[in-house]
Amino acid sequence: MAANPETHDCIIVGASFAGLACAFALARRGFKVRVLEKRADACEKLRTTGIIVRDALDHIALLDELPAGLTREIPAVRLHAPNLRSVRLQSPGYYFLATDTPGVMRWLATRAQEAGAEIAYRSPFTAARRLRGGWDLSAQGRCRFLVGADGARSAVAKALGLGLNQRLLHGIEYEYRLAPHGPRLQEPDALQCFVDRDLAPGYIAWLLQGVDHLQAGLARREQRPARALKPAMLRFLTRIVAMVPLAGHKPEAVRAGPIPCGGPVWPLSTCRALLVGDAAGLVSPLTGGGIHTALHYGLAAGHAVADFLEGRSLVPAGQLVQSYPRFRAKRMLRLAFDRLQSDWMFNALLSTRFMRHLARRIYFHR
């Protein structure tokens, strides 16, 4: 392919956790990288609660430089039954990081740009045409390799005939600014999780006191999320009014969007193109957590593509996607939860040793 200003070594669609990690890795290796993002900024219209698990901090060196002011440690989980009885769960040495998610996304975008990646905002992906030695994205330029990191309903996957996420949860979250006289949790060091089939069939509702916001949300297995999410959220706020009076406060921001829960899609790659992050279904089917896998496999994808472009590897996509997690046990637990979720059973079992043991294994990655 002839070198010209519109030709890139790699074009990545989506300034997501996975997309920016991939761009950072490739740019650090000296490649010309362009990230296409349809939003005006990487922190705009976020769809994640922004919790980073301890495992990500242990295994992803990129996070070593994450500014301390963007995070707050949460060492415990309080799990609530439908009747609002609860147990507190902890694991020695384990904690979650609640984050200023917009701030983390700005930081990650800045790291990618400092490494040499270009981020083209307000640049939606429209189509890709196969070329000898790469892809033609029309006005967006040409590239030798294409990476789709554009979310649960990936436009790249549709355009290239790759796998699409079929099983989805739909989430909504309200953010309330923490103010001196505003609402706060009585137990700010715990992630509050609520199991309730009426409010959140197939998943949970939650409360979290983050860096500078109180976050209240839920996710549901839902065919028509636009009709169901807001009424369910209002019922949730009413249920927890004795714990934290949010019903009379207007949220500063609302996040909403689909959460893949079916495991990796298939196929995940084609010649000189692959999917990462939510587009690839790399989200825990059980907990809905995807930031750890997005960063881990985003970085891995960047290095695999770099090895291919340097001639060190012949089939980077095939080798990389074989290493993607299959979530077999979590998919089985997801199926069981979908079919067997019972409020009366959870009310009865919450305080048992078995339930506490199972919950610790799920929440603390044991």
C-alpha atoms as one frame of an Amber mdcrd trajectory, in Angstrom:
protein
   0.000   0.000   0.000   1.392   3.351  -0.961   2.273   5.626   1.895   0.145
   8.783   2.082  -1.315  11.047   4.804  -4.491   8.968   4.938  -2.758   5.613
   5.420  -2.297   4.216   8.927  -0.762   1.072  10.258  -3.866   0.464  12.332
  -7.265   2.103  12.694  -9.113   1.372  15.929 -12.837   2.072  16.104 -13.904
   3.187  19.573 -12.121   5.293  22.216 -13.135   2.754  24.858 -11.001   1.139
  27.558 -10.072  -1.602  25.083  -9.600   0.731  22.126  -7.399   3.219  23.971
  -5.300   0.449  25.544  -4.767  -1.070  22.095  -3.848   2.340  20.654  -1.401
   2.979  23.500   0.383  -0.355  22.980   0.659   0.074  19.206   1.782   3.705
  19.365   4.443   2.855  21.962   5.794   0.337  19.455   6.185   3.138  16.907
   3.172   2.477  14.666   0.926   5.074  13.093  -2.407   4.624  14.854  -5.723
   6.378  14.441  -8.679   5.958  16.808 -12.131   6.761  15.418 -14.667   7.911
  17.999 -18.168   9.126  17.178 -18.503  11.032  20.463 -17.046  14.494  21.024
 -14.839  13.234  23.891 -13.752   9.924  25.406 -15.571  10.759  28.655 -18.891
  11.618  27.003 -21.971   9.352  27.352 -20.279   6.705  29.444 -22.029   3.387
  30.027 -20.013   1.915  32.889 -20.055   2.242  36.661 -16.267   2.454  36.438
 -15.261  -0.078  39.103 -11.729  -1.442  38.660 -11.037  -4.746  40.395  -7.867
  -5.450  42.374  -6.772  -8.040  39.805  -6.463  -5.342  37.141  -4.142  -3.302
  39.358  -1.976  -6.351  40.028  -1.585  -7.400  36.399  -1.824  -4.251  34.237
   1.252  -2.043  34.579  -0.441   0.763  32.629  -2.584   1.405  35.732   0.479
   1.986  37.935   0.432   5.649  36.910  -3.306   6.162  37.393  -3.619   9.358
  39.484  -4.693   8.625  43.055  -7.220  11.477  42.952  -9.264   9.585  40.363
  -9.905   6.575  42.599 -11.230   5.523  46.016 -10.745   2.110  47.639 -13.848
   0.072  48.467 -12.837  -2.943  50.624 -16.244  -4.550  51.197 -19.537  -5.606
  49.657 -22.865  -5.519  51.454 -25.260  -7.947  49.826 -28.986  -7.270  50.313
 -31.771  -9.821  49.926 -35.174  -8.798  48.473 -36.472  -8.347  52.050 -33.502
  -5.932  52.600 -31.765  -8.155  55.148 -28.060  -8.021  54.381 -24.599  -9.441
  55.033 -21.240  -7.702  54.798 -18.571  -9.521  52.785 -14.812  -8.929  52.778
 -11.671 -10.751  51.703  -8.277 -10.007  53.301  -6.247  -7.668  51.123  -8.919
  -7.355  48.436 -10.602  -4.125  47.371 -12.277  -2.473  44.440 -11.454   0.955
  43.082 -14.381   3.291  42.598 -13.290   5.773  39.959 -13.967   9.192  38.584
 -14.731   7.419  35.317 -14.733  10.498  33.049 -11.387  11.473  34.572  -9.981
   7.969  34.017 -11.095   8.008  30.382  -9.475  11.420  29.826  -6.279  10.139
  31.434  -6.254   7.014  29.277  -6.892   9.032  26.105  -4.057  11.383  27.049
  -1.706   8.438  27.605  -2.546   7.078  24.144  -1.994  10.484  22.543   1.287
  11.027  24.394   2.439   7.664  23.036   1.736   8.954  19.524  -1.799   7.796
  18.714  -4.229  10.134  16.953  -7.800  10.268  18.269 -10.347  11.538  15.742
 -13.453  12.610  17.670 -16.828  13.070  15.985 -15.676  10.498  13.440 -18.172
   7.622  13.301 -17.263   4.404  11.516 -19.478   3.861   8.476 -18.013   1.111
   6.297 -14.844  -0.809   5.433 -13.812  -2.231   2.089 -11.255  -5.002   1.862
  -8.046  -4.070   0.052  -4.933  -5.975  -0.780  -2.916  -5.544   2.405  -5.543
  -3.831   4.504  -8.814  -1.907   4.627 -10.293   1.206   3.051 -12.535   3.194
   5.394 -13.313   5.834   2.767 -13.080   9.331   4.273 -11.585   7.876   7.473
  -8.475   6.667   5.651  -6.816   3.355   4.888  -5.088   0.960   7.239  -3.084
  -2.234   7.289  -5.070  -3.576  10.250  -8.526  -2.789  11.667  -9.612  -3.240
  15.296 -13.235  -3.023  16.458 -13.536  -1.748  20.026 -16.869  -0.040  19.535
 -19.117  -1.559  22.155 -21.789  -4.193  22.608 -23.511  -3.361  19.311 -20.343
  -3.126  17.248 -20.695  -1.465  13.846 -17.347  -2.996  12.849 -18.646  -6.500
  13.601 -21.739  -5.874  11.482 -19.763  -4.428   8.574 -17.195  -7.254   8.535
 -19.625 -10.110   9.158 -18.144 -10.938  12.570 -20.013 -12.189  15.609 -22.591
 -10.004  17.336 -23.596  -9.979  21.002 -26.963 -11.709  21.252 -27.440 -11.947
  25.023 -27.568  -8.552  26.701 -28.466  -6.988  29.998 -29.593  -3.375  29.940
 -28.346  -1.040  32.650 -29.138   2.417  33.955 -27.281   4.457  36.563 -27.995
   7.817  38.207 -25.105   9.946  39.472 -25.584  12.390  42.347 -22.918  14.945
  43.230 -21.589  14.498  46.757 -22.238  17.755  48.579 -21.675  18.763  52.240
 -25.386  18.484  53.005 -26.362  16.082  50.234 -27.185  12.368  50.401 -24.418
   9.995  51.480 -24.235   6.323  52.313 -24.160   5.278  55.967 -21.573   2.644
  54.985 -19.404   4.405  52.387 -16.668   1.747  52.366 -18.948  -0.962  50.912
 -20.411  -1.599  47.483 -24.123  -2.101  48.185 -25.641  -4.843  45.990 -29.353
  -5.708  45.908 -30.762  -8.955  44.565 -34.436  -8.484  43.662 -36.228 -10.250
  40.809 -38.813  -7.480  40.412 -36.281  -4.641  40.213 -33.415  -6.386  38.441
 -34.337  -9.752  36.884 -31.171 -11.533  35.825 -28.823  -9.124  37.584 -28.650
  -6.724  40.557 -29.198  -3.151  41.666 -26.379  -1.245  43.371 -25.289   1.779
  45.371 -21.736   3.091  45.448 -20.195   6.158  47.052 -17.465   6.988  44.572
 -14.816   9.693  44.316 -17.149  12.670  44.091 -20.501  11.122  43.202 -23.001
   8.743  44.723 -23.996   6.201  42.076 -27.285   4.282  42.065 -28.098   1.844
  39.307 -29.534  -1.454  38.172 -29.455  -3.762  35.191 -32.159  -6.056  33.872
 -32.700  -8.810  31.371 -35.135  -6.843  29.235 -36.639  -6.992  25.744 -37.798
  -3.360  25.757 -35.346  -1.513  28.013 -36.576   1.981  27.110 -39.941   1.207
  28.699 -38.772  -0.724  31.741 -35.523   0.764  33.043 -36.703   4.135  34.323
 -39.803   2.774  36.164 -37.631   0.074  37.753 -35.099   2.706  38.789 -37.807
   4.810  40.436 -39.036   1.745  42.359 -35.475   1.059  43.482 -35.011   4.608
  44.785 -38.257   4.251  46.717 -37.138   0.911  48.195 -33.907   2.366  49.573
 -35.268   5.691  50.833 -34.596   4.688  54.467 -30.978   3.922  53.573 -30.289
   6.989  51.446 -32.984   9.528  50.447 -32.334   9.931  46.732 -35.919  10.026
  45.474 -36.192  13.787  45.984 -32.860  14.631  44.380 -32.238  15.178  40.682
 -29.317  13.176  39.286 -26.473  15.189  37.812 -25.951  12.584  35.097 -27.583
   9.410  33.788 -25.685   6.495  32.246 -27.444   3.749  30.313 -26.588   1.051
  27.833 -26.360  -2.654  27.012 -24.069  -5.083  28.850 -22.985  -8.261  27.008
 -23.622 -11.361  29.120 -23.268 -14.246  26.676 -19.486 -14.587  26.594 -17.240
 -14.111  23.527 -18.929 -13.735  20.149 -17.947 -15.822  17.150 -16.220 -15.271
  14.809 -13.974 -12.777  16.582 -11.632 -12.019  13.695 -11.094 -12.051   9.972
  -8.100 -11.300   7.782  -6.318  -8.235   9.229  -9.184  -7.369  11.573 -10.343
  -8.380  15.060 -12.700  -7.409  17.884 -11.782  -6.518  21.486 -13.617  -5.370
  24.606 -17.418  -5.314  24.693 -17.513  -5.739  20.918 -15.916  -9.165  21.415
 -18.181 -10.026  24.359 -15.248  -9.942  26.811 -17.471  -9.154  29.783 -18.084
 -11.460  32.733 -21.489 -13.077  32.089 -22.078 -13.232  35.830 -20.868  -9.921
  37.269 -21.009  -7.721  34.158 -17.429  -6.579  34.806 -15.505  -5.712  31.655
 -12.866  -3.050  32.420 -10.190  -5.563  33.476 -10.580  -7.727  30.363 -10.927
  -4.643  28.134  -7.587  -3.240  29.296  -5.810  -6.611  29.389  -6.874  -7.788
  25.944  -6.761  -4.291  24.468  -3.062  -4.143  25.338  -2.571  -7.733  24.143
  -4.270  -6.906  20.838  -1.979  -3.919  20.347   1.124  -6.038  20.818  -0.241
  -8.876  18.632  -1.015  -6.481  15.779   2.428  -4.875  16.193   4.104  -8.295
  15.970   2.166  -9.028  12.784   3.011  -5.688  11.183   6.691  -6.191  12.048
   6.650  -9.633  10.425   7.185 -11.473  13.728   3.855 -13.303  13.570   1.734
 -14.632  10.711  -1.672 -14.999  12.397  -1.988 -12.542  15.304  -5.758 -12.461
  15.326  -6.101 -16.239  15.442  -3.522 -16.635  18.203  -4.904 -13.757  20.246
  -8.570 -14.710  20.122  -7.703 -18.259  21.181  -6.464 -16.733  24.441  -9.707
 -14.811  25.069 -11.555 -16.080  28.178 -14.500 -18.374  27.469 -16.227 -17.808
  30.842 -17.570 -21.373  30.813 -18.316 -21.597  34.545 -19.705 -18.069  34.659
 -21.944 -18.745  31.651 -23.330 -21.798  33.442 -23.989 -19.726  36.570 -25.569
 -17.035  34.388 -27.921 -19.637  32.889 -28.801 -20.939  36.343 -29.443 -17.428
  37.670 -31.632 -16.564  34.663 -33.790 -19.659  35.147 -33.779 -20.180  38.903
 -33.673 -16.682  40.422 -36.069 -16.725  43.348 -36.652 -13.972  45.889 -37.930
 -16.277  48.636 -34.987 -18.622  48.169 -32.492 -15.773  48.367 -34.215 -14.387
  51.463 -33.852 -17.800  53.110 -30.271 -18.512  52.047 -28.626 -15.107  52.453
 -27.258 -15.668  55.947 -26.097 -19.242  55.341 -22.428 -20.196  55.146 -22.934
 -21.586  51.628 -24.347 -18.322  50.261 -21.630 -16.213  51.894 -18.967 -18.553
  50.480 -20.462 -18.392  46.970 -20.815 -14.608  47.097 -17.183 -14.164  48.187
 -15.983 -16.329  45.299 -17.990 -14.226  42.844 -17.207 -10.758  44.184 -13.607
 -11.294  45.213 -12.499 -13.414  42.244 -11.763 -16.418  44.411
